[in-house]
Amino acid sequence: MDEFMKDRYGADELTTTMGIAGMALALIGNLTGLSALLWAGLALAVIALARAFSKNRAARIRENEGYQALVSRIPLVGLLMAGQQAAPAAPAGVASDLKRQARTARTMWRDRKTKAFMKCPTCGTTLAVPKGKGKLIVTCPKCHTKLEAHS
Ligand SMILES: [Zn+2]
């Protein structure tokens, strides 16, 4: 991986912004069913990745400078730029967390008559246990903690 990235340009502010904007667009497109938005977002994210893996540093630096010049002309965004660098990963992480929770909630609702749900005390994973079996010993698939369940 080090060898692969050696001559590559890497991520800059433009890449980060495009990546976040792309993922946000794709997420909105996905949630609203607007496939054009989803594809535009994915395309933006792919271009961001292509920039990061590019070996043409000079061109990428020019693009980033152009982007920064453009953004600094917008007063509020220019101010926010300074604080933005530290937290590029947060929005995507929160979004995938919300998606997982929504999926879990849907599964729990669908299986509410046949399964009992409990949280693993060690790692917090939601475990499904068949209902009506009395006392069970359940092993968490994620961290292998054994716990006793009553169903
Ligand atoms: Zn666990």
Residues whose N, C-alpha, C, O or C-beta is under 5 A from the ligand:
A	BS01	ZN	C120 T122 C123 G124 T125 C140 K142 C143 H144 T145
